[in-house]
């Protein structure tokens, strides 16, 4: 396992991060603990979660994922050896149940409520990397390609959000901060506010990136390389479609699309993406590679990627994904990947 530094922080994280958003819906507490045990035994020291997890989000299970991690941390007593990342929910009226009836916003009152809740569930007194799950303003994320300006948008200013985070860093509840589902403009504005107002510096960005969704390369890659911001990749397998298990319209029993009754399938597995998905799966098999391992290995080979977040519903899946760390893609495979990409650029959003 390789370890890399997050941004300009002193957080040294494993190149593969253990994601947890299935725990509490698709996975029981026992299964979550089994995954944690195995991941740590393989050298993973980085765990990612969020106050909104598990997914799909609902008021009955909200916070359950962090509770499972917290009970495991208490049992193992190894908190100081790990890097724990969590997230505060962004602006979304449909998630008022998280704040007791009030719309989540990225202001001090909301962040304080979210942070204290996460710390209690995780049974820890600090979070190593605290991330803004999505922007407070209206912008394009979660599958929206085009930016649609809303002149009436009354977003919490980025500066105000960073001011609040600064206070919690002073209190010792947060070590470093990051963003998620952010745009190049939002990232640059955050860095600008940090430099001009002596506010916390954004160290990382957690955005989707995979073989069939490489829009990150267009502008964010340049920003992150030049500004030393770490990309923490989510959906490296595009919700599992790059394994090939959903080809020809299949929905394996117990799979993510089966459990969520097709939720997110139109985004990650649309009909027009099938050609590209099949080409990548066939390419892996042609070279004797597991499709999932090839997909993750490609992501980890990118110079702007610090860690890749993997989420599994079984230990067997977890083993396969973690083994991608031993897969080094030869030049001819990378050339073939680029050819497929040129012929089928970013078929999903």
C-alpha positions as CSV (number, residue, x, y, z in Angstrom):
1,X,0.0,0.0,0.0
2,X,1.3,3.4,-0.9
3,X,0.7,6.5,1.2
4,X,0.3,10.1,0.1
5,X,0.0,13.5,1.7
6,X,-3.3,15.3,1.5
7,X,-2.8,18.8,0.1
8,X,-0.4,20.8,2.2
9,X,-1.5,19.1,5.4
10,X,0.4,16.5,7.5
11,X,-2.2,13.8,6.8
12,X,-0.6,10.8,5.2
13,X,-3.3,8.6,3.8
14,X,-3.4,5.2,2.0
15,X,-3.9,5.4,-1.8
16,X,-7.1,3.5,-1.2
17,X,-9.7,4.9,1.2
18,X,-12.5,2.8,2.7
19,X,-15.9,4.3,1.8
20,X,-18.9,3.5,4.1
21,X,-22.1,4.8,2.5
22,X,-23.6,1.3,2.3
23,X,-23.3,0.6,6.0
24,X,-26.7,0.8,7.7
25,X,-28.7,0.1,4.5
26,X,-27.1,-2.7,2.5
27,X,-24.7,-3.7,5.3
28,X,-25.3,-4.6,9.0
29,X,-23.1,-3.4,11.8
30,X,-21.3,-6.7,11.9
31,X,-20.6,-6.6,8.2
32,X,-19.3,-3.0,8.5
33,X,-16.9,-4.1,11.2
34,X,-15.8,-7.0,9.1
35,X,-15.0,-4.7,6.2
36,X,-13.1,-2.3,8.6
37,X,-11.1,-5.2,10.1
38,X,-10.1,-6.4,6.6
39,X,-9.3,-3.0,5.2
40,X,-7.0,-2.1,8.1
41,X,-5.2,-5.5,7.8
42,X,-4.4,-4.6,4.2
43,X,-2.8,-1.2,5.1
44,X,-5.7,1.1,4.7
45,X,-5.6,3.9,7.2
46,X,-8.2,6.3,5.7
47,X,-12.0,6.0,6.3
48,X,-14.5,8.2,4.7
49,X,-18.1,8.8,5.9
50,X,-20.8,11.5,6.2
51,X,-23.5,12.6,8.6
52,X,-26.1,11.9,5.8
53,X,-25.0,8.2,5.4
54,X,-26.2,5.6,4.7
55,X,-27.6,6.1,1.2
56,X,-30.2,6.4,-0.1
57,X,-30.7,9.0,2.6
58,X,-33.8,8.7,4.8
59,X,-34.7,9.9,8.3
60,X,-34.9,6.4,9.8
61,X,-31.3,5.4,9.0
62,X,-29.5,8.8,8.9
63,X,-26.3,8.7,11.0
64,X,-26.3,5.0,11.3
65,X,-23.0,4.7,9.3
66,X,-21.1,6.9,11.6
67,X,-22.5,5.0,14.6
68,X,-21.1,1.7,13.1
69,X,-17.7,3.3,12.7
70,X,-17.9,4.7,16.2
71,X,-18.7,1.4,17.8
72,X,-15.8,-0.2,15.9
73,X,-13.4,2.5,17.0
74,X,-14.4,2.1,20.6
75,X,-13.9,-1.7,20.4
76,X,-10.5,-1.5,18.6
77,X,-9.0,1.5,20.5
78,X,-7.0,2.5,17.4
79,X,-8.3,6.0,16.7
80,X,-4.9,7.7,16.6
81,X,-3.6,5.4,13.9
82,X,-6.4,6.3,11.5
83,X,-7.4,9.2,9.3
84,X,-11.2,9.7,9.6
85,X,-13.0,12.0,7.1
86,X,-16.6,13.0,7.4
87,X,-18.9,15.6,5.7
88,X,-21.5,18.2,6.6
89,X,-24.7,18.1,4.5
90,X,-25.1,20.9,2.0
91,X,-28.1,23.1,1.2
92,X,-31.1,20.8,0.4
93,X,-34.7,21.5,1.5
94,X,-35.5,17.8,1.2
95,X,-33.1,17.0,4.0
96,X,-34.7,19.1,6.8
97,X,-35.0,16.1,9.0
98,X,-31.3,16.3,9.6
99,X,-31.6,19.7,11.2
100,X,-34.9,19.1,13.1
101,X,-37.1,20.7,10.5
102,X,-34.7,23.5,9.3
103,X,-33.0,23.5,5.8
104,X,-29.3,22.5,6.1
105,X,-27.0,25.4,5.3
106,X,-23.3,25.9,5.5
107,X,-23.3,28.5,8.2
108,X,-21.9,28.2,11.8
109,X,-25.1,27.1,13.4
110,X,-25.6,24.2,11.0
111,X,-22.0,23.2,10.9
112,X,-21.8,23.2,14.7
113,X,-24.9,20.9,14.9
114,X,-23.5,18.6,12.2
115,X,-20.0,18.4,13.6
116,X,-21.2,17.7,17.2
117,X,-23.5,15.0,15.9
118,X,-20.8,13.3,13.9
119,X,-18.3,13.4,16.8
120,X,-20.9,11.8,19.1
121,X,-21.7,9.1,16.7
122,X,-18.1,8.4,15.8
123,X,-17.2,8.4,19.5
124,X,-14.2,10.6,18.9
125,X,-13.3,14.2,19.9
126,X,-11.9,15.2,16.5
127,X,-12.2,14.6,12.8
128,X,-9.1,14.6,10.7
129,X,-10.7,15.9,7.5
130,X,-14.0,17.6,7.6
131,X,-15.6,18.2,4.2
132,X,-18.5,20.3,2.8
133,X,-20.6,17.6,1.2
134,X,-21.8,19.9,-1.6
135,X,-21.9,23.7,-2.1
136,X,-24.4,25.9,-0.4
137,X,-25.0,27.8,-3.7
138,X,-26.9,26.6,-6.7
139,X,-24.5,25.1,-9.1
140,X,-24.0,22.0,-11.2
141,X,-23.1,18.8,-9.4
142,X,-24.6,15.3,-8.9
143,X,-25.0,14.6,-12.6
144,X,-25.8,18.1,-13.9
145,X,-23.5,19.0,-16.8
146,X,-24.5,22.6,-17.5
147,X,-24.3,25.5,-15.1
148,X,-27.6,27.4,-14.8
149,X,-27.3,30.8,-13.2
150,X,-29.9,31.8,-10.6
151,X,-29.7,35.5,-9.9
152,X,-32.0,35.0,-6.8
153,X,-29.7,32.5,-5.2
154,X,-28.9,33.6,-1.6
155,X,-26.1,31.3,-0.7
156,X,-24.1,31.4,2.5
157,X,-20.9,33.2,1.5
158,X,-17.8,30.9,1.2
159,X,-16.0,33.2,3.5
160,X,-18.6,32.8,6.2
161,X,-18.4,29.0,6.0
162,X,-14.6,29.1,6.3
163,X,-14.9,31.5,9.3
164,X,-17.1,28.9,11.1
165,X,-14.7,26.1,10.3
166,X,-11.8,28.2,11.6
167,X,-13.5,28.4,15.0
168,X,-13.9,24.6,15.1
169,X,-10.3,24.0,14.2
170,X,-9.3,26.3,17.1
171,X,-11.5,24.2,19.4
172,X,-9.6,21.1,18.2
173,X,-12.7,19.4,16.8
174,X,-11.3,19.5,13.2
175,X,-7.8,19.2,11.9
176,X,-8.2,20.0,8.2
177,X,-11.0,20.9,5.8
178,X,-12.0,19.9,2.3
179,X,-14.8,20.2,-0.2
180,X,-16.8,17.8,-2.2
181,X,-18.9,18.0,-5.4
182,X,-17.2,21.4,-6.0
183,X,-16.5,23.3,-9.2
184,X,-13.3,25.0,-10.3
185,X,-14.8,28.4,-9.5
186,X,-15.8,27.4,-6.0
187,X,-12.4,25.9,-5.2
188,X,-10.6,29.0,-6.4
189,X,-12.9,31.3,-4.4
190,X,-12.2,29.2,-1.3
191,X,-8.5,29.4,-1.8
192,X,-8.7,33.2,-2.4
193,X,-10.7,33.7,0.8
194,X,-8.2,31.6,2.7
195,X,-5.2,33.6,1.5
196,X,-6.8,37.1,1.9
197,X,-8.6,36.5,5.2
198,X,-6.3,34.0,6.9
199,X,-9.0,31.4,6.9
200,X,-8.6,27.6,6.8
201,X,-7.1,26.3,3.5
202,X,-9.0,23.7,1.5
203,X,-6.8,20.7,1.4
204,X,-8.8,18.3,-0.7
205,X,-11.7,17.9,-3.1
206,X,-13.9,14.8,-3.2
207,X,-15.5,14.5,-6.6
208,X,-16.5,11.6,-8.9
209,X,-13.9,10.4,-11.5
210,X,-13.8,7.2,-13.5
211,X,-13.2,5.7,-16.9
212,X,-16.6,7.0,-18.2
213,X,-16.6,10.3,-16.3
214,X,-13.4,12.3,-16.8
215,X,-14.8,15.8,-16.8
216,X,-12.6,16.5,-13.8
217,X,-9.6,16.7,-16.2
218,X,-11.1,19.7,-18.0
219,X,-10.4,22.4,-15.4
220,X,-10.2,21.0,-11.9
221,X,-7.1,18.9,-12.6
222,X,-5.1,22.0,-13.5
223,X,-6.4,23.9,-10.4
224,X,-5.6,21.0,-8.1
225,X,-2.1,20.3,-9.4
226,X,-1.0,24.0,-9.4
227,X,-2.6,24.7,-6.1
228,X,-1.7,21.4,-4.4
229,X,-5.2,20.3,-3.7
230,X,-5.7,16.5,-3.3
231,X,-8.4,14.7,-5.3
232,X,-10.2,12.1,-3.3
233,X,-12.0,10.1,-5.9
234,X,-15.5,8.7,-5.3
235,X,-17.4,6.4,-7.7
236,X,-14.2,5.0,-9.3
237,X,-16.4,2.1,-10.6
238,X,-19.3,4.4,-11.5
239,X,-21.7,2.8,-9.0
240,X,-20.4,-0.6,-10.0
241,X,-21.2,-0.4,-13.7
242,X,-17.5,-0.7,-14.7
243,X,-17.4,-4.2,-13.2
244,X,-19.7,-5.3,-16.1
245,X,-22.3,-6.8,-13.8
246,X,-25.1,-4.6,-15.1
247,X,-24.4,-5.2,-18.8
248,X,-27.3,-6.3,-21.0
249,X,-29.8,-4.8,-18.5
250,X,-28.9,-7.2,-15.7
251,X,-29.6,-6.3,-12.1
252,X,-27.9,-8.9,-9.8
253,X,-29.8,-9.6,-6.6
254,X,-28.4,-7.7,-3.7
255,X,-26.5,-5.2,-5.9
256,X,-26.7,-1.5,-5.3
257,X,-29.2,-0.8,-8.1
258,X,-31.3,-3.7,-6.9
259,X,-31.3,-2.5,-3.3
260,X,-32.0,1.1,-4.2
261,X,-34.7,0.1,-6.7
262,X,-32.8,1.6,-9.6
263,X,-31.9,4.9,-7.9
264,X,-29.0,6.6,-9.8
265,X,-29.2,4.0,-12.6
266,X,-30.2,6.6,-15.2
267,X,-27.2,8.7,-14.2
268,X,-24.5,5.9,-14.1
269,X,-25.9,3.3,-16.4
270,X,-27.8,5.1,-19.3
271,X,-28.4,3.2,-22.6
272,X,-25.9,5.4,-24.5
273,X,-23.1,4.5,-22.1
274,X,-23.3,0.8,-22.7
275,X,-20.9,0.8,-25.7
276,X,-18.1,2.4,-23.7
277,X,-18.8,0.3,-20.6
278,X,-18.6,-2.9,-22.6
279,X,-15.4,-1.8,-24.4
280,X,-13.6,-1.2,-21.1
281,X,-14.8,-4.5,-19.6
282,X,-13.7,-6.3,-22.8
283,X,-10.3,-4.5,-22.7
284,X,-9.7,-5.7,-19.2
285,X,-10.6,-9.3,-20.0
286,X,-8.4,-9.2,-23.1
287,X,-5.4,-8.4,-21.0
288,X,-6.3,-10.9,-18.2
289,X,-7.4,-8.2,-15.8
290,X,-10.4,-7.9,-13.5
291,X,-12.5,-5.1,-14.9
292,X,-13.0,-3.5,-11.5
293,X,-9.2,-3.7,-10.7
294,X,-8.4,-2.1,-14.1
295,X,-10.8,0.7,-13.5
296,X,-9.5,1.5,-10.0
297,X,-5.8,1.1,-11.1
298,X,-6.4,3.7,-13.9
299,X,-7.8,6.2,-11.4
300,X,-4.9,5.6,-9.0
301,X,-2.4,6.2,-11.8
302,X,-3.5,9.7,-12.4
303,X,-1.1,12.4,-11.1
304,X,-3.8,14.5,-9.5
305,X,-5.3,11.6,-7.5
306,X,-4.3,11.2,-3.8
307,X,-6.7,8.5,-2.7
308,X,-9.5,6.5,-4.3
309,X,-12.6,5.7,-2.2
310,X,-14.0,2.3,-2.6
311,X,-17.3,1.0,-1.2
312,X,-18.2,-2.6,-1.2
313,X,-21.2,-4.7,0.0
314,X,-19.1,-7.7,0.8
315,X,-15.6,-8.6,2.0
316,X,-15.1,-10.5,-1.3
317,X,-15.8,-7.3,-3.3
318,X,-13.5,-5.4,-0.9
319,X,-10.7,-7.8,-1.5
320,X,-11.0,-7.5,-5.2
321,X,-11.0,-3.7,-5.1
322,X,-8.1,-3.4,-2.7
323,X,-6.0,-5.8,-4.8
324,X,-6.1,-3.1,-7.5
325,X,-3.1,-1.6,-5.6
326,X,-1.0,-4.3,-7.2
327,X,-2.2,-3.7,-10.7
328,X,0.1,-1.5,-12.8
329,X,-1.3,-0.7,-16.2
330,X,1.1,-1.1,-19.1
331,X,1.6,1.6,-21.7
332,X,-0.3,-0.3,-24.4
333,X,-3.4,-0.7,-22.1
334,X,-3.3,3.0,-21.3
335,X,-3.2,3.8,-25.0
336,X,-6.2,1.6,-25.6
337,X,-8.0,3.3,-22.7
338,X,-7.4,6.7,-24.3
339,X,-8.7,5.4,-27.7
340,X,-11.9,4.2,-26.1
341,X,-12.2,7.5,-24.3
342,X,-11.7,9.6,-27.5
343,X,-14.4,7.6,-29.2
344,X,-16.8,7.7,-26.2
345,X,-16.0,10.7,-24.1
346,X,-17.7,11.1,-20.7
347,X,-21.0,9.2,-21.5
348,X,-22.2,9.7,-17.9
349,X,-22.5,12.8,-15.7
